[in-house]
Amino acid sequence: MDKMFSVEGRIIVVTGGLGQLGTQFSKSLAEAGAKVAIYSRRPFSKAQLAEKFPGLEDRIRVYEASVTDKAALQAATDQLIADWGVPHVLVNNAGIDSKPDGSADQNAPFEDYPQKYWDEIIDTNLTGVMLTSQVVGTKMAEKERGSIINVGSMYGMVSPNQALYAYRLERDGVPFVKAVSYAASKSGLLNLTRYLATYWAPKKVRCNIISFGGVKTGSYDKEFIDAFLERVPLGRQAEVDEYNGVIRFLASDASSYMTGSNVVVDGGFTAW
């Protein structure tokens, strides 16, 4: 069983690997013996790497590449292959959402929602996954092996419950609506996953998606958290490191017969 779940020596690309969840994925995979290539849209020095991932500098490297820039993705992947070889796993983790404390138009009612925010979120969350999978997945397909792991959301399966945000109007006098773009991007990712799973099955490249629930960050209003947790059967948010196991599972041979699957890890939110 230990061998089945092993990622020892595997080359794993993690997009957005310096973010909150990406940092956890990168760290846990490197600690398990993988070589982790983080694709980041901002530069990151060796000193910063040593500070963020102490003791893991020989197993983690950062390549500057935005997921919306195919040329940069290609350059980063070519350099990665020259450094370490063709990746075994791609974790499409990079993603953005409208911020709860963002401007009113970022969280505006659907009738008035600005297209620029739609474009930004769709470009990163959906087009970015397509481009990164094109570049990295093609290299894995040429080797006839690989696993693509897409990071989705429970809001790719169900619509956001706007009642969770009703307190904002009462408190602030300004409507707050969970925007359409995030949910649309994550639901699109579900079928992109199925498409790639069937398209690359003859090349032995698997593709699965994980639909995550809420993560404890400390950045949300107490009113929101209280209302949200009433709808979660387990009664809590996920700890920041609680998704590491399912990432490792899909990166390992333990999931060798899985492709096109949606693994739901949401504390039961979508079970009701």
C-alpha positions as CSV (number, residue, x, y, z in Angstrom):
1,M,0.0,0.0,0.0
2,D,2.8,2.4,0.8
3,K,4.2,1.9,-2.7
4,M,0.8,2.3,-4.3
5,F,0.4,5.8,-2.7
6,S,4.0,6.8,-3.3
7,V,4.9,9.9,-5.4
8,E,8.6,9.4,-4.8
9,G,10.7,10.8,-7.7
10,R,7.6,12.0,-9.6
11,I,7.9,15.4,-11.3
12,I,4.8,17.4,-10.5
13,V,3.7,20.8,-11.8
14,V,1.6,22.8,-9.5
15,T,0.1,26.0,-10.9
16,G,-0.5,28.8,-8.3
17,G,1.8,26.8,-6.1
18,L,2.6,29.8,-3.9
19,G,-1.0,30.5,-2.9
20,Q,-2.8,29.3,0.2
21,L,-3.7,25.8,-1.0
22,G,-0.9,25.6,-3.6
23,T,1.7,26.1,-0.9
24,Q,0.2,23.1,1.0
25,F,0.1,20.9,-2.1
26,S,3.7,21.8,-3.1
27,K,5.0,21.3,0.4
28,S,3.3,18.0,1.1
29,L,4.2,16.5,-2.3
30,A,7.9,17.5,-1.9
31,E,8.0,16.1,1.6
32,A,6.7,12.8,0.1
33,G,9.7,12.7,-2.3
34,A,8.3,14.4,-5.4
35,K,10.1,17.0,-7.4
36,V,7.7,20.0,-7.5
37,A,7.7,22.6,-10.2
38,I,5.6,25.6,-9.2
39,Y,4.3,27.8,-12.1
40,S,3.9,31.3,-10.7
41,R,2.9,34.5,-12.5
42,R,5.3,36.5,-10.3
43,P,9.1,36.0,-9.9
44,F,10.3,34.2,-6.8
45,S,13.9,34.3,-5.7
46,K,15.9,31.4,-4.2
47,A,16.0,33.3,-0.9
48,Q,12.2,33.5,-0.9
49,L,12.0,29.8,-1.8
50,A,14.3,28.8,1.1
51,E,12.2,30.9,3.5
52,K,8.8,29.6,2.3
53,F,9.9,25.9,2.0
54,P,12.8,25.4,4.4
55,G,14.7,22.2,3.8
56,L,12.9,21.5,0.5
57,E,14.8,23.8,-1.8
58,D,16.3,20.8,-3.7
59,R,12.8,19.4,-4.4
60,I,10.9,22.6,-5.3
61,R,11.6,25.0,-8.1
62,V,9.6,28.1,-9.2
63,Y,9.2,28.9,-12.9
64,E,7.7,32.2,-13.8
65,A,4.6,31.6,-16.1
66,S,1.1,32.9,-16.0
67,V,-1.5,30.3,-16.9
68,T,-3.0,32.8,-19.3
69,D,0.2,33.1,-21.3
70,K,0.8,30.1,-23.5
71,A,4.3,31.2,-24.7
72,A,5.4,31.6,-21.1
73,L,3.9,28.2,-20.2
74,Q,5.8,26.6,-23.1
75,A,9.1,28.3,-22.1
76,A,8.7,27.2,-18.4
77,T,7.8,23.6,-19.5
78,D,10.8,23.4,-21.8
79,Q,13.1,24.6,-19.0
80,L,11.5,22.2,-16.6
81,I,12.1,19.3,-19.0
82,A,15.7,20.3,-19.4
83,D,16.1,20.5,-15.6
84,W,14.2,17.5,-14.4
85,G,12.4,15.7,-17.3
86,V,8.8,15.4,-18.5
87,P,6.3,15.9,-15.7
88,H,4.3,12.9,-14.4
89,V,1.5,15.0,-12.8
90,L,-0.1,18.4,-13.4
91,V,-2.1,20.0,-10.7
92,N,-4.2,22.8,-12.2
93,N,-4.6,24.8,-9.0
94,A,-4.3,28.5,-10.1
95,G,-7.5,30.3,-9.7
96,I,-9.1,33.6,-8.8
97,D,-12.5,34.7,-7.4
98,S,-14.1,38.0,-6.6
99,K,-13.1,39.1,-3.1
100,P,-15.7,39.4,-0.3
101,D,-14.2,42.8,0.5
102,G,-13.8,43.9,-3.1
103,S,-15.5,46.8,-4.8
104,A,-19.3,46.9,-5.1
105,D,-19.2,46.2,-8.9
106,Q,-17.1,43.0,-8.3
107,N,-20.0,41.7,-6.3
108,A,-22.8,43.3,-8.2
109,P,-26.2,41.8,-9.0
110,F,-26.2,39.7,-12.3
111,E,-28.0,42.4,-14.2
112,D,-25.1,44.9,-13.6
113,Y,-22.1,42.5,-13.4
114,P,-19.2,44.0,-15.4
115,Q,-17.9,41.9,-18.2
116,K,-14.3,42.7,-17.3
117,Y,-14.6,40.7,-14.1
118,W,-16.2,37.8,-16.0
119,D,-13.3,37.8,-18.5
120,E,-10.6,37.9,-15.8
121,I,-12.0,34.9,-13.9
122,I,-12.9,32.8,-16.9
123,D,-9.5,33.5,-18.4
124,T,-7.6,32.3,-15.3
125,N,-9.9,29.5,-14.0
126,L,-11.0,27.9,-17.3
127,T,-8.9,29.1,-20.2
128,G,-5.8,28.9,-18.0
129,V,-6.5,25.3,-17.3
130,M,-7.0,24.6,-21.0
131,L,-3.7,26.2,-21.9
132,T,-1.6,24.6,-19.2
133,S,-3.1,21.2,-20.0
134,Q,-2.3,21.8,-23.7
135,V,1.3,22.5,-22.9
136,V,2.1,20.1,-20.1
137,G,-0.5,17.4,-21.0
138,T,0.8,17.1,-24.5
139,K,4.3,16.3,-23.2
140,M,2.8,13.7,-20.9
141,A,0.8,12.2,-23.7
142,E,3.9,11.9,-25.8
143,K,5.4,9.8,-23.0
144,E,2.1,7.8,-22.7
145,R,1.6,8.4,-19.0
146,G,0.5,11.1,-16.6
147,S,-2.2,12.4,-14.3
148,I,-3.9,15.8,-14.6
149,I,-5.6,17.0,-11.4
150,N,-8.0,19.9,-11.8
151,V,-8.9,21.9,-8.7
152,G,-12.6,22.6,-8.8
153,S,-15.2,23.8,-6.3
154,M,-18.6,22.8,-4.9
155,Y,-19.8,25.9,-6.8
156,G,-19.1,24.0,-10.0
157,M,-21.8,21.5,-8.9
158,V,-24.4,23.8,-7.3
159,S,-25.2,27.5,-7.5
160,P,-24.0,29.7,-4.7
161,N,-26.7,30.3,-2.1
162,Q,-27.2,34.0,-2.2
163,A,-29.0,33.9,1.2
164,L,-25.5,33.4,2.8
165,Y,-24.7,37.0,1.8
166,A,-28.0,38.6,2.7
167,Y,-26.6,40.1,5.9
168,R,-24.4,42.4,3.9
169,L,-27.4,44.4,2.6
170,E,-28.8,44.7,6.1
171,R,-25.4,45.6,7.6
172,D,-23.9,47.8,4.8
173,G,-26.9,49.0,2.8
174,V,-25.2,47.7,-0.4
175,P,-26.3,44.5,-2.2
176,F,-23.7,41.7,-2.2
177,V,-24.1,38.9,-4.7
178,K,-21.7,36.0,-5.2
179,A,-20.7,36.6,-8.8
180,V,-21.7,34.3,-11.7
181,S,-18.2,34.0,-13.1
182,Y,-16.6,31.8,-10.5
183,A,-19.4,29.2,-10.6
184,A,-19.5,29.3,-14.4
185,S,-15.7,28.7,-14.6
186,K,-15.7,25.8,-12.1
187,S,-18.7,24.1,-13.8
188,G,-17.0,24.4,-17.1
189,L,-13.9,22.8,-15.6
190,L,-16.0,19.7,-14.8
191,N,-16.7,19.0,-18.5
192,L,-13.2,20.0,-19.5
193,T,-12.0,17.3,-17.1
194,R,-14.3,14.7,-18.7
195,Y,-13.2,15.8,-22.2
196,L,-9.5,15.5,-21.5
197,A,-10.1,12.2,-19.6
198,T,-11.6,10.6,-22.7
199,Y,-9.5,12.4,-25.3
200,W,-6.2,11.3,-23.7
201,A,-7.2,7.9,-22.4
202,P,-5.5,6.2,-25.4
203,K,-2.3,7.9,-24.4
204,K,-2.7,6.7,-20.8
205,V,-3.0,10.3,-19.4
206,R,-5.7,10.4,-16.7
207,C,-7.7,13.5,-15.8
208,N,-9.8,14.0,-12.7
209,I,-11.2,17.0,-10.8
210,I,-11.6,17.6,-7.0
211,S,-14.6,19.7,-5.9
212,F,-13.5,21.4,-2.7
213,G,-15.6,23.1,-0.1
214,G,-14.8,26.0,2.1
215,V,-11.4,26.4,3.7
216,K,-10.7,28.1,7.0
217,T,-8.9,31.3,6.3
218,G,-10.0,33.8,9.0
219,S,-10.8,36.3,6.3
220,Y,-14.6,36.0,6.2
221,D,-17.3,37.8,8.3
222,K,-18.6,35.8,11.3
223,E,-22.1,36.3,10.0
224,F,-21.1,34.5,6.8
225,I,-19.3,31.7,8.5
226,D,-22.2,31.0,10.9
227,A,-24.7,30.9,8.1
228,F,-22.3,28.7,6.0
229,L,-21.6,26.2,8.7
230,E,-25.3,25.6,9.2
231,R,-25.3,24.1,5.7
232,V,-22.3,21.9,6.2
233,P,-23.1,18.5,7.7
234,L,-19.7,18.2,9.3
235,G,-20.3,21.6,10.9
236,R,-16.9,23.2,10.1
237,Q,-14.6,24.4,7.3
238,A,-11.7,22.4,6.0
239,E,-8.3,23.0,7.6
240,V,-5.8,24.4,5.2
241,D,-3.8,21.1,4.9
242,E,-6.9,18.8,4.8
243,Y,-6.9,18.5,1.0
244,N,-3.4,17.3,0.7
245,G,-4.4,13.6,0.9
246,V,-6.7,13.6,-2.0
247,I,-4.1,15.4,-4.2
248,R,-1.5,12.8,-3.3
249,F,-4.0,10.0,-4.0
250,L,-4.7,11.3,-7.5
251,A,-1.0,11.9,-8.2
252,S,-0.2,8.3,-7.2
253,D,-0.8,4.8,-8.6
254,A,-3.5,4.3,-6.0
255,S,-5.9,6.1,-8.4
256,S,-4.6,4.3,-11.6
257,Y,-8.0,3.2,-12.7
258,M,-9.7,6.6,-12.2
259,T,-10.2,9.1,-14.9
260,G,-13.0,11.6,-15.7
261,S,-14.1,11.5,-12.0
262,N,-15.2,14.3,-9.8
263,V,-14.0,13.7,-6.2
264,V,-16.1,15.8,-3.9
265,V,-14.4,16.9,-0.6
266,D,-16.8,19.5,0.8
267,G,-17.8,18.4,4.3
268,G,-21.1,17.2,2.9
269,F,-22.2,20.7,1.7
270,T,-23.6,19.3,-1.6
271,A,-25.1,16.2,0.1
272,W,-28.2,18.2,1.3
